[in-house]
């Protein structure tokens, strides 16, 4: 019987936001997906920019190939959370990292719905 649990992003401490310090690849660790090919992580990630000006966030989703693995979003300055990833799935220990064009002004948060077979 399939089930699911809500999990913290693995790069988070107790569910707290993750500060994106990196300005190039490899980015700051956000999450490492569940290992194997049976279970699946459904990933939800949002971001906020804590200072002006707006900052360009790049998510490395499971790899670093450009453009295949990159998700880019300009995060408005001081406007609260913006959803970046809404329910994409990942597995097999693949890694999500993030970097921005300005260090230490973007915070990333979210959660994972871990779906087990």
Residue pairs with C-beta under 8 A, 6 or more apart in sequence:
2 115
2 116
2 117
3 115
3 116
4 42
4 113
4 114
4 115
4 116
5 113
5 114
5 116
6 111
6 112
6 113
6 114
7 41
7 111
7 112
7 113
7 114
8 14
8 15
8 111
8 112
9 18
9 30
9 31
9 43
9 45
9 108
9 109
9 110
9 111
9 112
10 29
10 31
10 32
10 112
11 18
11 28
11 29
11 30
11 31
11 32
11 96
12 18
12 109
15 109
15 111
16 109
17 48
17 107
17 108
17 109
18 28
18 29
18 30
18 98
18 107
18 108
18 109
19 28
19 104
19 106
19 107
20 27
20 28
20 47
20 57
20 98
20 99
20 100
20 103
20 104
20 105
20 106
20 107
20 108
21 28
21 103
21 104
22 28
22 97
22 98
22 99
22 100
22 103
23 99
23 100
23 101
23 102
23 103
24 99
25 60
25 64
25 97
25 99
26 60
26 64
26 97
26 99
27 58
27 59
27 60
27 97
27 98
27 99
28 97
28 98
28 99
28 108
29 95
29 96
29 97
30 45
30 59
30 96
30 97
30 98
30 108
31 41
31 43
31 45
31 95
31 96
31 112
32 93
32 94
32 95
32 96
33 41
33 43
33 62
33 90
33 91
33 92
33 93
33 94
33 95
33 96
34 40
34 41
34 91
34 93
34 114
35 91
35 92
35 93
36 91
36 92
36 93
37 91
37 92
38 116
38 117
39 91
39 114
39 115
39 116
39 117
40 89
40 90
40 91
40 114
40 115
41 89
41 90
41 91
41 112
41 113
41 114
41 115
42 87
42 88
42 89
42 112
42 113
42 114
42 115
43 85
43 87
43 88
43 89
43 90
43 96
43 110
43 112
44 83
44 85
44 86
44 87
44 110
44 111
44 112
44 113
45 59
45 83
45 84
45 85
45 96
45 108
45 109
45 110
46 81
46 82
46 83
46 84
46 108
46 109
46 110
47 57
47 73
47 75
47 81
47 82
47 84
47 98
47 106
47 107
47 108
47 109
48 75
48 79
48 80
48 81
48 82
48 106
48 107
48 109
49 55
49 75
49 76
49 77
49 78
49 79
49 105
49 106
50 78
50 105
50 106
50 107
51 77
51 78
51 102
51 105
52 77
52 78
53 77
53 102
54 74
54 75
54 76
54 77
55 74
55 75
55 77
55 100
55 101
55 102
55 105
55 106
56 72
56 73
56 74
56 75
56 100
56 101
57 72
57 73
57 74
57 75
57 84
57 98
57 99
57 100
57 106
57 108
58 70
58 71
58 72
58 98
58 99
58 100
59 70
59 71
59 72
59 73
59 84
59 85
59 96
59 97
59 98
60 69
60 70
60 95
60 96
60 97
60 98
60 99
61 69
61 70
61 71
61 85
61 88
61 90
61 96
62 69
62 90
62 94
62 95
62 96
63 69
63 94
64 70
64 97
71 84
71 85
73 82
73 84
75 82
75 100
75 106
76 82
81 109
84 108
85 110
90 96
98 106
98 108
100 106
